[in-house]
Amino acid sequence: MRLKTLKLKKGSCAIPSEILYEDFTHLEVYGGALESVPSKLFEMPNLEVMRLKNCALATLPESAEMGEKLHTLVLSQNELTTIPAWLSSARALRVLDLGHNQIATLPEALPQTLERLVLDSNQFETLPAALFNLKRLIHLSLDENPLSEHTKQQIFKRFGIWTGA
């Protein structure tokens, strides 16, 4: 029987490709420095939850295809500045947490399955039109971003929430 859940905490580490079994359903890495994230990680067919939190992660793979079952992706408290366009290919993604990074823009296309989107403490001044068309979105968190007045008005018009003076 193979592992279904892998949790790594603290310390500098890499995730060796040879341990990424197709059976994994949960992968959680907390703290420390994550040297790299292989694209294979995002492509694991049975992976449902991936949390790479507070890992000093600065980049994601240039290309990848999201696994069919990945519904929760937490990349918070890292050093990300961009999010690759391939993220929009996630067919089952319901929760996306990108809080506490240095991200200024999102891809123009976003997964239509998103229900919860956390973007707190980033560098967003504007948001892509795709965000305002997410029909299933029930939780949007944008605290501590330098949002433009126009973007604040768009958020109020679409979601009925005021993001501050």
Protein Blocks (a to p, Z undefined) as FASTA:
>chain_A
ZZfbdcdeehiddddfklmcfklmbdcdeehjdfbacfklmmpmklmbdcdehklpabdc
fbdcddfklmbdcfehiabfbdcfklmmpmkbmbdcfehiabfbdcfbdcfkbmbdcfeh
iabfbdcfklmmmmklcbdcfehiacdfklmmmmmmmnopaebZZ
